[in-house]
Structure formats: structure tokens, C-alpha cells
Amino acid sequence: MLPRGIYLDGNSLGPLSYAAQSAIERRLKQWQYKGVAAWDEWFELAERLNPALAKLIGAKPNEVITTGSITSNLHALLATFYKPTEKRKNLLATSLDFPSDLYALRAWADRYGGKLNLIPSQDGHTLEPHDIEAALTEDIAVAVLPTVLYRSGQVLDWAAITQLGQSKSIIMGWDAAHSIGALPHQFHQEAIDFAVWCTYKYLNAGPGAPGGLFIHERHHHLKPGLPGWWGNDKASQFEMAAEFRPANHAGAHQISTPSILALAGLEGSLAIFEELTIEAIRERSLKLTDYLIGLADTILPDMPVRSPRGRAQRGGHVVLEHPEAKLLSLALRSKHIIPDYREPNLLRLAPVALYNTETELDQTVQTLRELLNNGSYKAFSVNQKVS
Ligand SMILES: Cc1ncc(COP(=O)(O)O)c(C=O)c1O
């Protein structure tokens, strides 16, 4: 059930599937007919999604949970993992991070008199391995890095970087917003300390659908830094004890009552991922991004590709640069081609394995060529909003 036209923005908001729609309708009906009695079935709904989610992230089911949002989960996990000492009180992120991660990390560093160090970028689009390595120093308590950079789509080698960081006793956390549902992960085997993600991008769970987190089982003894009753051991949650008794799995880091209707969107969309393998999804995605890069190189030399060209370094989207990318994205939308725009000059195109085709990419690139040739895109206003 795709929005009208060509939808290339699934890395921002994935489209609605029939499976998600019917799961939401089913939960809505339960609310309608059963009212509060439906909580019997809903009580452990988030936990029931764990096996499907665990497959996508390469974890044991008890190492993941659907809850919160990327930013709120990041705050919660920093409250758990960030234990600053005089010698080790700084945090590490990258200069190309999504800003919300930086806001959260900086707030925690400020609270404890630490600094937030940022890995520099030489070209403004990507990060170099030697800059990452140089930033993993012994004053860093926790590093939170993106698995895939949100602008250029560069994949960071999270397993190797985790090993490097942990060899300096740094807690290594990852923001997997742009890799979950698009790339395979092996977070358990790779011994990642913790990770956060959202489900509204490649997982197609719906606008503002709940996020998720991974905590390696070796950390399950840690007391949640931001406890709430939903993280209590399920068997005793309704005893309403004054004392918090955390669940003995990642679910201990839930805080509040989940939105069942929002969880239902994920429940439905995960069923689609259960029918496929993430490796097959990744292979199809790479074919589509290879194809798009080839088209852009030959037909759009005035819009250079700023995503990495190596398959292992490229995520699920391709970014093209143009000084008037904003106007071009508005012009494309007016022709029912939905791209994504990122300030100040980037057009992001995500050909998603589950629903995009090579023909759609031909049409998109041809339309961009025509717009650039005839200049009609200049009639749009830079003051118009593009989300
Ligand atoms: C890489 C990345 N991190 C963090 C966020 C913020 O997510 P949330 O609104 O779920 O906190 C986003 C949102 O798109 C994102 O792309």
C-alpha cells in the first residue's frame, strides 16, 4: 500500500503494509470490545516481538526489547552505563551524527563535568578508520556511534570498532536507526555493549512507532538507570511492591506502559520480515543502490554521489549533492516522486528492497535530468518546508 507515485523515502518513514494495518485494526477492535480486559493479551506484547526482532539484530531474544524512542532509550542506557570516574569521564560520538544523539550525550557529559568528543570528518560526508581509531582514547567512558551515517549512508565497521574500543575499556553503544531492517547484524556475537534503534524507517512500523534497544546479556545484572514499573519482572509487576524488581533481561529497561496500537504496527510489519531473510533483503538493496549509483554517474554528473561506493561501506540509501537540492526535492514531490532532503544540499534516495524497482529509479533519474535541463525546479521556493 504505497503512497501515490514513486516512494524513495522509506529510510525516513516506511510505508504502511496490509499486515501492519490489519494488526493495528485487530488491536483496535480488542480495545473496542474488551476494554481493559484486553490487557491480559497485551501485557507481554513487546516481549512477544523479541524473537523476530532478535533475528534482525543478531541477538538472543532476551537481549532486545521494543520500547521508548531512540533518544529516550539513549538517555536510559546512558543512565545505566555511564559511570564516570576522574580519569574516564568523557563521551564519544561523531561530527556527522543525527543531532538528537548529540543533545543526549552532551547533556550527560555536562552533568558529570565530562566532555563530548566528536570524531572529525575530513570530507564532511564520511569518516576515516584512522580518525575513529585515534578518537578511542582512555579518557572515554562510553562511545555511541551510528552503524550507518544518516546523511551519506556510510556503514561503519561496528564489529571491528567495538573490539578496538573495548580493548581500551570503553563501553561501546550503537545507534542502528539506519541499519535495522536493511543490513544484517550479529550484535550478540560481536559483543556490542548496547544499541538503540527506531522502527519507523526500514521496519515500516508506522509514524512515531516505538523504538528498540539491545543490551548484551553479560550486562543484564546492571540496574536500569531510569527505572519504571514496566521494567519490573512481569511475574510480580502487579504486586505493586514499593521496591523495584527488574526483569532479568533487556526488558528491565522499559519504563512506562507501551502504546499497544503503536506496537501493533510493528507486530504486523515484523511478520513480513519473518517471511524473508535479512541477507536476501541486503542483497536486493545493494543491487538497487548499485543500479542507482550507475545511473547517477552517467546521467547526473552535476549531482555527485556522496555515498561510499564500496558495497561493504554503503547502507540502504544513496545521497546526491546539489546546491539546489531542496528545490529539486520539492519539484520531484510535485511529480509524485518522494525523495528525502537533508540540509544544506543533499538529496537522499532510498530504494528499498521490499518495494522499489529499477524502473522507478530510471524514472526518478530521468525526471531529475529533465528538471535540471529545463530549470523548472527553480520556480519552487526555498522557504517551503520539506520534512
Ligand atoms: C540516526 C538517528 N538517530 C536518532 C534519531 C532520533 O530518533 P527518535 O525521534 O526516535 O528519538 C533519528 C531520527 O530519524 C535518526 O535518524
The ligand as an SDF file (V2000), in Angstrom:
LIG
                    3D

 16 16  0  0  0  0  0  0  0  0999 V2000
   20.2770    8.1960   13.2490 C   0  0  0  0  0  0  0  0  0  0  0  0
   19.1480    8.7340   14.0610 C   0  0  0  0  0  0  0  0  0  0  0  0
   19.2990    8.8490   15.3960 N   0  0  0  0  0  0  0  0  0  0  0  0
   18.3070    9.3510   16.1710 C   0  0  0  0  0  0  0  0  0  0  0  0
   17.1100    9.7560   15.6290 C   0  0  0  0  0  0  0  0  0  0  0  0
   16.0310   10.3050   16.5430 C   0  0  0  0  0  0  0  0  0  0  0  0
   15.0800    9.3180   16.7540 O   0  0  0  0  0  0  0  0  0  0  0  0
   13.8640    9.4570   17.8050 P   0  0  0  0  0  0  0  0  0  0  0  0
   12.9640   10.5230   17.3070 O   0  0  0  0  0  0  0  0  0  0  0  0
   13.2340    8.0940   17.7660 O   0  0  0  0  0  0  0  0  0  0  0  0
   14.4340    9.7900   19.1320 O   0  0  0  0  0  0  0  0  0  0  0  0
   16.9050    9.6240   14.2450 C   0  0  0  0  0  0  0  0  0  0  0  0
   15.6160   10.0360   13.6500 C   0  0  0  0  0  0  0  0  0  0  0  0
   15.3780    9.9680   12.4760 O   0  0  0  0  0  0  0  0  0  0  0  0
   17.9590    9.1240   13.4390 C   0  0  0  0  0  0  0  0  0  0  0  0
   17.8390    9.0130   12.1140 O   0  0  0  0  0  0  0  0  0  0  0  0
  1  2  1  0
  2  3  1  0
  2 15  2  0
  3  4  2  0
  4  5  1  0
  5  6  1  0
  5 12  2  0
  6  7  1  0
  7  8  1  0
  8  9  2  0
  8 10  1  0
  8 11  1  0
 12 13  1  0
 12 15  1  0
 13 14  2  0
 15 16  1  0
M  END
$$$$
